[in-house]
């Protein structure tokens, strides 16, 4: 029996449909491939008990968003099921409570040092909080001021001091969000923002370290300095905005002038043409 879609006139339509279908399927398949790329995820996803509970929180974390998977923290071989948890392949497993700062500090070096010097760090192993107390172990969220809240902080001590630290950082956070929004707009318009991005990244790193010293006076002092640096970046972006606005106005005048000149030329040509 002859299939109708193979008829000569219908072949291009069938090919187009097949191509569109392939494109639609490629994205979810790609996502699935990423999630099953490590044997860690394959194994833990299949578990129904405690072992399987870590996968979904990780999928919604800032780690997953940035491509940081199980083996990046826990070590081991992510491609070999037999040796995935072999110490010879660098497997570290779950750290002890007192080892958590060093465990996380392999990537977050400056934050680890600030934490260890703080009141929180000095209470390590004596009931004090570790990284996972505030940030979670697998469902790690992007760092914001919302991590400083009464529900979390009052588990260990009164909230007043934490509230004072948070209040000192609110204006800084507002400036960050404003600048990041404007940079995103400039990028969307094709403007090169690489230098400003690097400067903002450096300032934000310094800003994030303030969360971990738990030193109210220093937070207030450093926040004031950071706000000054952010104000300079904001001034640069304002100048860029003004320059782009002037270019747009100039461009509009040029286009308007060109249109007027074209109209005059047309009218003159028509007038002299009629005189002939």
Secondary structure, DSSP 4 states (H G I P E B T S, - for coil): ---GGGSGGGHHHHHHHHHHHHHHHHHHHHHHHHHTSSHHHHHHHH--SGGGHHHHHHHTSHHHHTT--HHHHH-S-TT-TTTTT-GGGT---SPPGGGHHHHHHTT-HHHHHHHHHSHHHHTTTTT---HHHHH-SSSPPPP-GGGS-HHHHTTTS-SHHHHHHHHHHHHHHHHHHHHHHHHHHHHHTT---HHHHHHHHHHHHHHHHHHHH--HHHHHHHHHHHHHHHHHHHHHHHHHHHHHHHHHHHHHHHHHHHHHHHHHHHHHHHHHHHH-
